C-alpha cells in the first residue's frame, strides 16, 4: 500500500458554474479578459474557454469596481471599505497566476474638504470619463446635474454643462466632440464640446419611454447604437431589469430575469472610423451571464462558453458518468444540437422537473442536452407556451432573455434521483411525488402513450394514513416528445412520497425504487410490477407526513428533531439562494448548522457505538438499492439479486429469476426474499457492495459485454460489504457470516455521508491501479479505505464541517474526482488522484498581445470619486 502515497493527494482544481452574488464587472479589450467581483471578495478572470484565473481579497469585503490598467497585465479593484487593490498576472511554474501586489486604504470615508465647507455642495461625483483623444482632460459629473471638463495639466475647469435632472452617468463620442449624459428621470441628453463655447446648451434631450414617469437610466453607450440600462415606465414596468438597444428604427428592451449588475460592449475600433463598431453586448446579471449578438439581424442571445447558470432552477441532485461510449455521446449531443469531442458527463436534476446534461471533461462546463419531464404530467404551465414572446405592437418592445427561473410550477415535479446506463441508453429518473420514469434514447421526435403502473408500498396495511401531497396527474392519450430521452413507462409509488433510492439494471430490464415506506421492483420490458416490500415500522408516523406537509408530530426525539430541521434548512437555503438577503440567510444557517453539529454530530473521539432504538422515526426509509449477480442461496449457484438498505440498519436481499432472452417476454420475472440482516447498532445503511472471488467490485451491467471490464470471478467466494453511517462490515456469502469490520465512529467520532468505489491509477505507470472506497464524512473529511481489508489509507479535510449543504451535495466520480456545491450556483471540483486532474493552467504572454497606440494610454494615477 506504499504505492498509494505516490498517486493520492487532494487537489481543489476548479470551480464550475456562475459566481455567487456578483457585484462588479470589468473588461480589458487589450487582454481580452473579463473580470467579475463578488460580495465575498473573490475576483475571477475569464478569457478564451478554459482560460480562468482567481484571486481572493483577504478582507472578504464586497468588490465595488474593477478597472483594468491599459497595456498592462494589471487591474485595480475597489472594495466597499474604501480600499484599493492592485492585482497582477505573474508567471509561476509555467502558468500565470493572479496575485495582489499592493493595497491602499483611503483615510476615513470620502467627505467635504474644509476649504469647501462654506460653499454649495455639488454632492456626489457620479461619473468620471477620460477624453477619448486627450488623456489630460477628464469629464466629471455630479449628482445634482452639473458636469465639468477638468484640465489635469492646469488644474482648472475648462467647460461647464448644467443639466436640469439628477445625473447618473456619462459617455463620450469617439472623436471627443460630443458626449451623452443619462439621468434619474429616465432621460438622456447630448452635449457639444468646443473651444468656442465654454457653457454650451444641450443639443437634444430624449425620454425614450416617456411621457409617464420612468426609472433612472444608470448607464449608457453612444455608438452607432444607443444602449442604456433602465429608463422603463415606473408604473407598469418598475420591477423589470432591462437594457435597451436602439439603432435607427429598430429598438428592443432586453428584459432580464434577475437584477443587472453591469454590462459592457465588445467592439472593433478602426482608427479612421467615426464610431466604434459594436459586435456584442455582455451583461452580468445577478444570477447569470447573458451575451447579445449585435451583428446578427434581430440581435439574438448567444450561449456563452462558460459561466453556465447551473442553478437556473434549484439543483436537487447530481450524477456523474465517466467514459461515455462514443456512440451514446454522439446521440446525446445530436439531441441537444451540440458538437463536442469529450466523453465525461455531469448530470444535474432540478426542482422544475428538468434534467440537464453537461460536458464535464474540461475546465468549462458545456450544456449538451436538456430534458424535461413536465410533458408527462398535467400542470398549470403549458409546455408549449412561448417563453420568449415579442409582440409587434408592444410598447415598450420587451424581449425576455436569460434562463434563470427560480420558480417551479409545482414542487412535486422536482427530480430527486437519476440513474443512466451509458451502454444501453436507458435512463431512470425519480421525483418528489413518488414518480419513477423510465426512458429510452430516441434519435427522432415521437408521439406515443406513456404506460402507467402503480406500486402500493403500504400493501393495504391498516392503520396508516398518508398526510402529505397528492400524486401528479398524468396526461391522457399520446404525448409528443422531442428527439432524445423519451419516457415510455411511469411507475407511481403510493403513497406519493419522495423517492429516496433508485437502481437500474439495463441487462435484466429491471428498475428498483425506494421511499420512506418501502421499495419495489419493476420489469420495464414487460411493464409489470414484480414485487413491493413495505419497510414501515409501526412508530414511523413521520414517514406518512411527506416533505410538503405542514403536520408536525409531537412524538419525536431530540436527535430526530435536529436532523429534520437541519435538512429543511439545507433545502430552504437552495430555494432562497437567489434572494436579496442570501448572505444573511447563509450566515444564520451556518451558525445554526455549526451549533447543531457541535451538539449532536461531533461526538468525542473513541466513543462507543450506541445501538439505536427500533422506535426511532424513519427506520423504514430506504437509503440504498443494489443489483448483483452473486451467491445468495448456496455456494454452487449464483443468481441475480436485489439488495436494499434502510435507515434502521436493515438489509434485505431478494433472489431474482430473470428468464433467458428467448423467453423474456413470455415468462415473468420472479422474486423471493432470501436474506434479512439487522445491524446491531441500527445505524442507517448508506452503501452495499458485493466483491467477487478476487475481491474486486462486480462490474456494471453490460460493462463486460462491451469489453470494458474483465468478467467477475465466479469461482471463489464472494463477499458482501455493508456500509452504515458508523461502520464498515464485510460478510461472507452465501452464509452472511461476519468476517471483518471497521468502526469508523468509534475511532474518529464521525459518520459516513457518501461512499463510492473509486479506481486510482498510478501517475508513474499505467500497469498499476487499485479499487478503494472514497468516503465523505459529516465532518467534511474524505477518507480512502482499502478493499477488501478495510484499512484507512489516508484522510484529507475537504469541506468545512459547517457546510452541511456542501456535504449533502457531494458526488464522487469513478476515477477519484468529485464535485460539491459551494453556493447555490457553483460547484467546487476536486481530485484525489494525481493522474486525473482538470484544472486551468493558462499563460498570459505580453509578447503576443498587440500593442495599443500611445494616444490611448492613461497616465499612471488613479482617480477616485468623492463627495465635494
KELO-634896 format. One line per 3 residues: for each residue x, y, z of C-alpha. Coordinates in steps of 0.05 Angstrom, whole numbers. Each point is the difference from the previous one (the first is absolute). Layout:
# KELO-634896
X:Y:Z; ...
//
This chain:
# KELO-634896
0:0:0; 60:46:0; -13:13:-73
-65:34:21; 40:60:23; 28:7:-71
-66:15:-34; -46:25:55; -7:73:20
-56:51:6; -4:55:-52; -53:54:-1
4:9:-75; -54:46:-29; -67:32:15
-57:-15:-48; -62:44:-8; -18:72:11
33:43:54; -44:8:61; -24:71:14
39:37:-54; 11:74:15; 47:30:-53
20:-10:-73; 62:21:-39; 26:-12:-70
67:10:-34; -3:3:-77; 77:0:3
4:-67:37; -68:-24:-23; -14:-20:71
-64:10:40; 1:8:76; -56:-13:49
2:20:74; -46:-27:54; -28:22:67
46:-49:35; 63:34:-28; 15:-50:-55
24:23:-68; -2:-46:-61; 30:12:-69
-25:-34:-63; 30:0:-70; -7:-52:-55
-36:-64:23; 45:-34:51; 38:63:18
-17:18:71; 35:34:59; -24:12:70
19:43:58; -29:14:69; 5:64:41
21:-14:71; -53:47:26; -59:-38:-31
-34:66:-14; -45:15:-59; 36:16:-65
-31:65:-24; 39:16:-63; 52:-33:-45
45:38:-48; 53:-30:-46; 62:43:-10
10:11:-75; 58:-35:-34; 16:-38:64
-15:-68:31; -27:36:61; -66:22:29
-26:41:58; -58:-18:46; -39:45:46
-33:-32:61; -57:27:42; 48:15:57
33:55:-42; 61:-42:-16; 35:-4:-68
37:-63:-21; 49:-10:-57; 1:-69:-31
50:-28:-51; 4:-61:-43; 68:-31:13
30:-64:-28; 17:-55:50; 19:-72:-15
-20:6:-72; -68:32:11; -26:70:15
-29:15:68; -41:59:25; 36:32:59
-15:60:42; 59:49:-4; -20:61:42
-58:29:38; -19:69:23; -55:22:47
-31:69:-3; 4:33:68; -72:4:25
-62:2:-43; 1:49:-59; -24:68:27
-2:76:-10; 68:34:4; 5:58:49
14:49:-56; -69:-14:-29; -40:1:64
-32:67:-14; -13:-13:-74; -60:-33:-32
9:-75:-2; -3:-33:-69; -13:-66:37
26:-66:-26; 46:-9:-60; -41:-48:-42
46:-8:-60; 72:10:-23; 15:-7:-74
67:12:-34; -1:38:-66; 8:-52:-56
53:43:-35; 33:38:56; 16:-37:65
14:67:34; -74:16:0; -50:-33:46
-76:7:-2; -28:3:71; -74:-9:13
-35:19:65; -65:-29:25; -37:66:-1
11:5:-75; 62:43:-6; 53:-26:-48
69:30:-7; 60:-13:-46; 63:2:43
69:15:-27; 49:-44:38; 62:38:-23
-24:68:22; -46:-23:57; -60:39:-23
-69:-6:-30; -4:15:-74; -75:-13:-14
-64:-1:41; -63:-39:-20; -61:12:43
-52:-55:-1; -69:7:29; -7:-72:25
38:-43:49; 59:-31:-36; 13:-74:-4
56:-11:-51; 40:27:-60; 29:-26:-65
45:34:-53; -10:-3:-74; 63:-30:-31
27:65:-31; -10:39:65; -44:53:-33
-62:-22:39; -20:-40:60; -65:-27:27
-28:2:71; -55:-43:30; -44:19:58
-44:-23:57; -65:19:-35; 12:-50:-57
28:51:-50; 66:8:-36; 31:64:-28
51:14:-54; 51:56:12; 49:34:-47
73:13:20; 37:56:-36; 52:52:17
-46:56:-22; -54:-11:52; 19:-17:71
-73:-1:26; -37:-37:-56; -74:-17:-1
-21:-72:-12; -9:-22:-72; -59:-47:11
-37:-31:58; -36:-67:-5; -48:-38:46
-3:-66:-38; -58:-30:40; -37:64:21
-41:40:9; -19:-36:65; 49:-2:58
57:-49:-15; 55:-35:38; 71:27:0
47:-15:-58; 62:-22:39; 48:-13:-57
4:18:-74; 42:-12:-62; 2:46:-61
23:-39:-62; -37:-6:-65; -47:-31:51
-30:32:62; 3:-52:56; -24:16:69
-20:-35:65; -67:16:32; -46:56:-21
-65:-41:0; -67:29:21; -5:-5:76
-74:-16:7; -3:-60:-47; 71:-24:-5
33:23:63; 19:-71:19; 35:-16:-65
75:-6:-9; 12:26:-70; 53:24:-49
-25:34:-63; 36:0:-68; -19:53:-51
27:1:-71; -37:40:-53; -73:-22:1
15:-64:38; -8:-1:75; -3:-57:50
-3:1:75; 34:-64:25; -35:-24:63
45:-39:47; -24:-50:52; 43:28:56
30:68:18; 52:27:-48; 67:11:34
37:31:-59; 13:-8:-74; 51:16:-53
4:3:-76; 50:-38:-42; 18:40:-62
54:7:-52; 35:67:-7; 23:24:-67
43:63:8; -34:36:-58; -72:-17:19
-45:51:32; -32:-52:47; 21:-65:31
-30:-61:-33; -37:-41:54; -3:-76:-8
-29:-25:66; -29:23:66; 22:-39:62
-47:8:59; 15:-23:71; -65:-12:36
-6:-22:72; -12:-73:-19; 29:-9:-69
43:27:-57; -37:19:-64; 32:16:-67
-38:36:-56; 26:-5:-71; -5:71:-30
25:-22:-69; -55:-49:-16; -69:24:-21
-49:1:57; 56:3:52; -7:-71:27
28:-24:66; 58:-49:-6; 23:-52:51
65:22:33; 55:-54:1; 5:2:76
-33:26:63; -59:-46:-11; -60:15:44
-3:-69:32; -53:25:49; -49:27:-52
-47:-45:39; 21:-23:69; 46:-61:-3
-30:-59:35; 51:-55:-14; 62:-17:-41
27:-60:-38; 66:-10:-36; 13:-48:-57
72:-17:-21; 26:-28:-66; -64:8:-39
2:-43:-64; 10:41:-63; -65:-25:-31
-43:22:60; 38:66:5; -14:17:-73
-74:-17:9; -6:45:61; 34:60:-32
-41:-11:-63; -63:6:42; 28:63:31
24:28:-67; 71:7:26; 68:-23:-27
53:-25:48; 55:-51:7; 3:-14:74
-28:-61:34; -14:17:73; -67:27:21
-29:32:62; -76:-5:8; -38:48:44
-73:-5:19; -44:59:17; -60:20:40
-40:16:-63; 3:-72:-25; 57:10:-49
64:-40:-9; 60:34:-31; 60:-36:-29
67:37:3; 67:-16:-31; 45:-4:61
63:-21:-36; 35:67:5; 5:64:39
-64:29:-31; -67:-35:6; -37:-4:-66
-74:-13:-2; -12:-61:-44; -73:-14:7
-61:19:41; -56:-49:17; -67:19:30
-47:-48:34; -57:50:4; -34:-24:-64
-20:-65:34; -41:37:52; -56:50:4
25:65:30; -22:73:0; 53:17:-52
-8:-22:-72; 67:-29:-24; -15:28:-70
-5:71:26; 47:49:-34; 44:24:57
32:55:-43; -58:39:-30; 10:66:-37
-63:34:-24; 7:41:-63; -41:57:28
22:-6:72; 30:62:33; 49:-1:32
27:-53:-48; 20:-51:54; 37:-64:-15
13:-49:56; 71:-27:2; 37:-47:47
-15:-69:28; -3:13:75; -68:-18:27
-2:-15:75; -74:-13:2; -27:-70:-10
-71:-9:-26; -8:-59:47; 52:-23:51
-23:-71:-9; 35:1:-69; 68:3:34
49:-56:-21; 32:-34:60; 36:-61:-29
28:-19:-68; 35:-61:-30; 29:-1:-70
25:-63:-35; 53:25:-48; 1:-66:-38
-74:-10:-16; -26:72:-1; -51:-14:54
-13:56:50; -41:-3:64; -20:63:39
-40:4:64; -34:59:32; -30:34:61
-70:-28:-9; 20:-74:-6; 4:2:-76
51:-47:-34; 9:10:-75; 39:-49:-44
25:29:-65; 35:-23:-63; 43:41:-47
-34:13:-66; 33:38:-58; -67:24:-29
-60:38:26; -56:-47:21; -71:1:25
-23:-58:44; -38:-18:62; 40:-6:64
-21:-64:36; -19:7:74; 7:-47:59
-11:9:74; 40:-29:57; -37:-2:66
57:-1:50; -46:-3:60; -32:-64:-28
-68:21:27; 23:-4:72; -50:27:49
14:58:48; 41:42:-48; -24:64:-32
41:43:-47; -2:73:21; 45:28:-54
-8:27:-71; -39:-34:-55; 31:-34:-59
8:37:-66; -55:-7:-50; 21:-31:-66
-20:18:-70; -48:-45:-37; 14:-24:-70
64:7:-41; 53:51:19; 49:30:-49
73:-3:19; 60:31:-33; 61:-41:-21
40:-23:60; -20:-38:62; -74:-16:-5
-42:-30:57; -35:-64:-17; -25:-22:69
-19:35:65; 0:-36:67; -39:38:53
16:-16:73; -57:0:49; 3:38:46
31:52:-46; 60:14:45; 69:23:-23
39:-55:-35; 62:-9:44; 38:-53:-39
3:-26:-72; 36:-54:-38; -4:-23:-73
25:-64:-30; -4:8:-75; 22:-71:-16
-56:-30:41; -48:56:-20; -17:14:74
-6:64:40; -3:2:77; -25:59:40
-8:16:74; -35:51:44; -10:11:74
-53:-55:-2; 35:-56:-37; 28:-21:-66
-22:-34:-64; 25:-33:-63; -28:13:-69
11:-37:-66; 3:56:-51; 3:-49:-59
-66:-35:17; -24:64:35; -20:-40:61
10:9:74; 41:-58:28; -8:12:75
-4:52:54; 26:-3:71; -26:44:57
54:21:48; -43:46:42; 7:-11:75
-62:12:44; 35:60:31; 16:33:-67
-58:49:1; 45:56:-25; 11:-39:-65
-74:10:-14; 3:76:3; 39:12:-64
52:55:-12; -52:51:-22; -47:-11:59
-6:50:56; -22:-53:50; 50:-6:57
5:-60:45; 4:7:75; 34:-67:6
72:13:-22; 66:-6:36; 48:58:8
48:-31:-49; -53:-9:-54; -25:71:12
68:31:-15; 10:-46:-59; -65:19:-34
9:74:14; 70:-2:-30; -26:-35:-62
-53:53:-9; 52:54:8; 42:-31:-55
-58:-4:-49; -24:69:20; 68:29:-13
-1:-27:-71; -68:31:-14; 19:67:31
68:4:-34; -22:54:-48; -32:47:51
28:67:19; 13:-22:72; 39:-62:-21
62:20:39; -38:11:64; -38:-66:-10
65:-38:-12; 32:32:61; -59:-20:43
-2:-70:-29; 75:-9:9; -5:20:73
-60:-46:10; 35:-57:-35; 63:9:42
-38:2:65; -40:-61:-19; 60:-39:-23
39:16:63; -59:-23:42; -19:-64:-35
51:-20:-53; 69:12:28; 4:-58:47
63:-9:44; 55:-41:-31; -1:-73:20
-72:1:22; -39:-65:-4; -51:-13:-54
-68:3:33; -55:-45:-26; -59:40:-27
-70:-16:19; -46:-34:-50; -51:52:19
42:58:-28; -37:35:-56; 14:-14:-74
29:-70:14; -34:-25:-64; 31:54:-43
35:-37:-58; 69:31:-8; 33:-45:-52
-18:-52:-54; 50:-45:-35; -3:-54:-54
50:-57:1; 11:-68:-33; 27:-39:59
-7:-61:45; -60:12:44; -31:-69:14
60:-47:-5; 72:1:-22; -11:-41:-63
-49:44:-38; 0:75:-9; -62:38:-20
-24:72:-10; -17:35:65; -25:66:27
25:30:65; -32:56:40; 25:37:61
-43:42:47; 8:56:49; -10:-49:57
60:-42:-17; -37:-56:-35; 25:-33:-65
-49:-40:-43; 23:-48:-54; -45:-28:-54
15:-56:-49; -23:16:-70; -18:-47:-56
9:36:-66; -22:-42:-61; 51:-10:-56
-3:48:-59; -40:-47:-44; -56:-5:52
8:68:31; -68:27:-24; -37:-65:13
19:-16:72; -4:48:59; 59:21:43
-8:-31:69; 29:22:67; 6:-34:67
29:29:64; 62:-40:19; 35:39:55
-14:54:51; 58:29:39; -10:45:60
61:40:21; 6:0:76; 12:74:6
-59:15:-48; 38:57:-35; -25:20:-69
27:-42:-57; 31:47:-52; 34:-50:-46
0:-73:-22; 53:-33:-42; 16:-72:-22
72:-20:-13; 16:-58:-46; 49:-58:12
59:46:-13; -28:53:48; -17:46:-58
-66:37:-3; -50:-31:-48; 0:37:-68
-57:44:-22; -56:-30:-42; 22:-12:-73
71:24:17; 29:-69:-14; -42:-8:-63
33:64:-27; 70:-26:16; 11:56:49
10:-44:61; 24:-70:16; -52:-53:16
-10:-7:76; 31:-60:34; -58:-47:15
44:-57:25; 25:28:66; -42:22:59
-37:66:-6; -3:51:55; -53:50:20
21:70:24; -53:38:39; 16:73:15
-40:34:54; 8:70:26; 43:-26:56
38:-60:-24; 23:-44:-59; -14:-74:5
19:-58:-46; -41:-64:-2; 14:-65:-36
-51:-25:-50; -45:-38:-3; 1:-13:76
2:74:17; 48:-10:57; 40:59:26
72:1:-24; 29:67:20; -21:71:15
25:71:9; -36:41:53; 9:69:-29
-40:37:53; 35:-33:58; 68:19:-28
-13:69:-28; -65:27:29; -30:10:-69
-54:-29:-45; 0:-21:-73; -40:45:-46
23:-23:-69; 37:-62:-23; 20:-27:-68
51:-46:-32; 55:38:-36; 55:-26:-45
67:33:13; 54:-6:-53; 73:14:11
29:63:-31; 66:-38:-7; -23:-60:-40
-62:-21:-39; 7:-72:24; -25:11:71
-66:22:28; -44:-20:58; -71:6:24
-12:34:66; -58:31:38; -5:76:-3
-38:23:61; -27:68:19; -18:11:73
-44:50:36; 63:37:21; 16:15:-73
59:-48:0; 14:-46:-58; 29:-68:19
29:-53:-46; -11:-71:26; 31:-61:-32
-39:-59:-28; -11:-53:24; 40:10:64
-33:65:23; 64:35:18; 0:76:4
51:24:-52; -4:75:6; -46:56:22
-8:71:-27; -41:58:25; -42:21:-60
-65:36:19; -13:43:62; -39:-41:51
-48:59:6; -16:-4:-74; -57:-51:6
-28:15:-70; 70:-9:-30; 7:-68:33
-70:-21:-20; 12:19:-73; 67:-35:-9
6:-51:-56; 60:-44:-16; 23:-23:-68
25:-69:-19; 73:23:-3; 8:39:64
-27:69:-17; -59:34:33; -47:60:-1
-36:37:55; -41:64:6; 37:60:29
-60:45:-14; -68:-9:-32; 32:14:-68
71:-29:5; 32:-68:4; 70:-10:27
37:-55:-37; 54:-40:35; 43:-60:-16
30:-53:45; 42:-29:-57; 63:32:-28
-14:-36:-65; -67:34:-14; 2:75:9
-45:52:-34; 25:69:16; 14:65:-38
74:10:-14; 5:61:-44; 53:50:-21
-11:73:-18; 60:18:-43; 9:74:-13
44:-15:-61; -61:-26:-38; -48:57:20
-6:54:-54; 25:68:24; -47:59:5
16:69:-27; 32:46:51; -57:51:-7
-45:-49:36; 45:-8:61; -23:24:68
47:37:47; 24:-41:60; -48:27:52
-68:-20:25; -61:45:5; -46:-14:58
-72:26:2; -12:40:64; -51:48:28
21:74:-3
//
